[in-house]
Amino acid sequence: MVLRMRDMLYENPLDHFLSLLIDLLIFLVKSVYYALETIVLTLTPYQFRKLKPNLSFELEFY
């Protein structure tokens, strides 16, 4: 079976356009999130950056 270009295209051009818009929206949301995360981490002092403390040094095995 040979794949032709017309087989790979969407039958409805609106579907193709909507999937492009959804992809761009996801990209926009992720890029804004990562930019804000970078700004917050830049402005936050180093000792407050960890989300959960590392308690491995407090554990004692008897």
Beta strands, then each sheet from edge to edge (+ up, - down):
end
